[in-house]
Amino acid sequence: MHERDRESATFGALADPSRRAVLRLLSEHAELTASEIAAAFHHIGRTAVSTHLRILRQAGLVQERRQGRFRLYSLRTRPVEDAVDVLSRLVTTHSHQPHHRVEQAVPLTGG
């Protein structure tokens, strides 16, 4: 997958609040099964959780490990770090452009 495609997949996956909630949950645990993840979300059905996990896995944000009949999911932080780096570069580049000026207070003279 090309860098732009990976970036698009990462930001696309992160755009959904349910997927971000799954990532937050996984950040608090070494590994969880799909059932454990689904049990944490009462507003999302098991099928939807499976779909979210598939999208997160395809984007490289989670990894799946099979242990017997279970699939264990864990967070992969590298794609998140790459996304943070992209956003950080945008802010840094923008703040160093001549059009970006911090407005300064204009002193008022008493009359």
Secondary structure, 3 states (H helix, E strand, C coil): CCHHHHHHHHHHHHCCHHHHHHHHHHHCCCCEEHHHHHHCCCCCCHHHHHHHHHHHHHCCCEEEEEECCEEEEEECCHHHHHHHHHHHHHHHHHHCCCCCCCCCCCCCCCC
